[in-house]
């Protein structure tokens, strides 16, 4: 019998677990649960003998993969998969997938929620500024970026995008102006919503020069990964531009500098929470389960990332 393990330090909702169980029961698979575990040793012990693994933000490194002697597939319930050692998985012929699109609306709504919150001064009773008529740039026009564009157009913003991996026609068909480079995007837009993945090409790529080039009243909204930001450059921008603001659903390593010096010009959620909605939780969990069944039964590798 195929064995599946759900290993989540931050557990799925009860409803999500219930519906995931239904998927595996129908397939005749055995499901095991490891929730709120406190150390890596517990995870290493739990993965022994399982054929498939569903995770969220849990770190799956070479030690875990080596311990999982029967493992065939890991599905990250979410879009980002930098918490999985792809090289180690590939070396052991373990397929790694994500569930793109399942969390997208939740992330997009959070990005805009933070933007509105800071633009209205945290709803502290003082006069803020409106978004209508302002220019919003979307850096990476994937699942989340497209929804952000839709929300922004509903606010009456001018929307621009840069993504070398997306056909210009698709972007233009959404009523969004397509720009030819990241540099042009930052030079053009007062607001930037950032959605690039963290990889060797993007880590630290959002740098001082790009941020300094943004128009007056600039705001960067990062619901991607903190690693894509050059934090030393970001702090220089915060110091040299009193009009610059930074929003993120994951605090930077230099968080204390923001707390000490830049009150009112930043907002960080207490933890990574772009996908923290009941709907996203359910969608990603069920999608992960269905992808495992499709892979085991039919060899479907549609969302394979390694």
N, C-alpha and C positions, 0 to 999 in steps of 0.2 A: 504493500500500500504506500502511495506517495505521502510523504510527511512534509508539512509546511509549518514553519515557525514565524510568528509575528513577534519581532523583538523591538520594543518601543520604550525608550526612557520616558517619553511623553506619549502616553497611551492614546489610541483612537477613542472616539466617543463610544458609548455603549451601543448606540444605533449602528454605527459603522461596523463594530465587531460583530454584531448580530447579522448584518447583511453579508459580511465577508464569510461568516460561518455557513450561511445558506449556499453561497457559491461553491465552497469546498465540499459541503455535504452532498450537493447534487453531483459533484464530480467523483465522489467516493474517496476523498482525500482526508487524511488525519491532520487536525490542526492543533498546534501547541502554542501557548502564549507565554511570553516573557515581558512583563510590564514593570516599569519603574525600577529597573535593576540599578544597582548602585556601583557596580564595578565591571571591568572588562572580563574578569574571571568568570562571572556569572554568564556572560554572553558566550564566551568560548566553550563553556560546558554545555550550554543549551543548543549550540549549532551542530553538535556531533550527531550524525545520523540523519539529518534533515535533508530533503531534496530541494526545498525552495525556502526562500527567506524574504519576508516583507519588513521593511524598515521605514523610518521617517528621517530624522536628522542624526540617527545613530551612526557611529563611526565603524566602518567595516574595513579593517586594515589587513595586512598580510597574515598576521597571527590568527585572526578570526577565520579567514579564508582557509588557511592551512588546517585549522582544527575541524572545519566542516568537511569531513571526509567524503560525504555523499552529495554535496551541494552541486546543483546544476544551474540555478538561477537565483539572482538577487533582484528584487524590485524595490526601488526607492519611491515611496508614495509621495510624489512631489516632482518638481521640475529639476531643481539642482541636484547633482550627484557627485559633487566634489568631496563628499564624506565617504566615498567608496574608493578603495585602491584598485583602479581599473587594470593596472599592469599585473598586479597579483592575481586578480580574477581571471584575466586572459591567460596567464601562465598555467592556471589550473583548469582551463577550459570552462569557466563559469560565466554564463551570460549575465550581463547587468542591464537592467532597463530602468527607465523613469516613467512617470505618468504625466506627460506634458499636457497642459491645458486644464487639468482638473482643479488646480488652485488659482487659476488666472484671474477670475473675477474677484476673488477675495483679496488678492495682492493689489489689483488695480484700484479697488475701492479704498483700501488702506492708504495707498499713495495719495489719492485725492483727499481723503479725510485728513491726513496730516497737513497737506498743503492748505486746505481751507482753515484748519485749526491755527496754523502759524500766521496766515495772512490776516486773521481776525484777532491776533494778539492773544491767543489762548482763551478767547471769550472772556477777557478780564474787564470788560466794560469800556475800554478805550476804543477810539476809531481805528479800524483797520483799513485794508485795501481790497478792492474787488479783483476778480480774475477775468471778467469779461473784457474782451478786446486785447488781452495780453498774449504774448507768444510763448507757447509751450513746445519744447523740443523733446522728442522721444528717442532715446539712444538704445537701439535694438528693437525692431518692430516685429516681435514674436507674438505669442498668445496674449501675454499681459499688455504689451505695447499697444496692440490693436484695441483692447478694451479701454485703456487709458485714453487713447485718441477719441473713442466714442464719447466717453464721459466729458472730455475737454471740449469737444464740439458742442455738447449739450450746454456747457457753461458759456458758450459764445467766444471761446478762445481761438486764436489762430494756431493751427497745429502743424508742426514740422517733424520730420523723422529722418534718421540716417540708419541704414542697415545694409551692408554690402552683400548680405546673404538672402535678401528678400527682393523679389522683382519690383522694380519701380512702378510698374503698372498696378500691382496690388495695392501699394501705398497710395497712389494717386486716386484709385477707384474708391478709397475710403474718404476722400475729400481732404487728404493730408498732403502737404507740400514735401516732396522728396528732395533732400539735399545731398551733395556729393561727397561730403567728408564729415567726420566728427568735429573737426576744427570749425567748419562752417556752421554746424549746428549750434555749437557753444557761442560763437560770435553773434549769432542771430537771435537767440532765444533768452528771455529773462528767466524762464523757468525750464529746468531740465528734469525729466523723469528717466532714471537710469535702470536698464534691464539687461545688461550684458552679463554673461556667465563669468565665473572665475576660472581662468586657465593660464597657461604660460604666456599667452599673448596679451592677456588683459590685466593681469595683476599689476597694480600700481599705475595703470595707464591713464587714469583720470588725475591729471597732474596740475601743478600750479599754473602753468602757462594757459592751459585750457580754461581753467576756472577764472583766471584773471581777465580773460578775453570776453567774459559774459557781460551783457548790458547792465546798466544801473538797476539796483534792486534785485540782484540775482539770487536765485534759490535753486539748490540742487536737492532732488528727492531721490534717495537711494533705497530701493527695495530689492536690490540684487544681492551682492555680497560685499562685506566691508573690505575684503582683500583687493578689490579693483581700485580702491582709492589710495593715492599717494598721500598718506596722512601728514607727512612732514610738509608737503606742498599745500595741503588743505589748511593746516594751521597758519602758514604764512599768508594765505589768502584771507583767512579770518582776521588776522592781525592788521593787514594792510588795507582791507576794504570793510568799512563799518556797515556797508549795505548788504554784505553777503551773508546768506543763511544756509544752514544744512539740516536736512531731515533724513532720518533713516529708521528702519525697523530693526536695526541691530547697531548697538553703540560701537563707536570706533575704539581702538586701543587708547587713543588720546582723550577719552571721555572727560577725564578730570580737568583738562585744560579748558574744555567748553564750559564745564560747571563753574570753574573759577573766574573765567574772563568774559564769557559771551552769553550771559543771561538774556533770554528773549530772542536770540538769533539761532536757536537750534531746538530740535525735539527728537528724542530717541525713545522708542518703546522699551519696556522693561526687558523684553526678550524678542527673539526673532518670531514675528507673529503675522507675517503676510498671509499665511495659510490658516490662521486660527479662526475659522468660522465653522459652524456646524455643517454647512453645505460642502465646503472644501474638504473637510475631514472625511465625510462620507464618500464623496466622489472619488477622492484619491485612493482610499482603502479598497473600495469595490473595484475600481479600475485595476489596481495592483493584483487583486485576486483573479480577475478575469484574464489578465495577461499571463499569469502563471499557468492557468488551465489551458489557455491557447498555446502556450509554448510546450507544455508537457504533452498535450494530446495531438497537436498538429504541427509543432515546430515553428510556430509563428514568432518571428523576431522583429516585428514592426517597430518597436521602440527600443531596440538594442542600442547601447551607447559605447560598447567596447568591441 
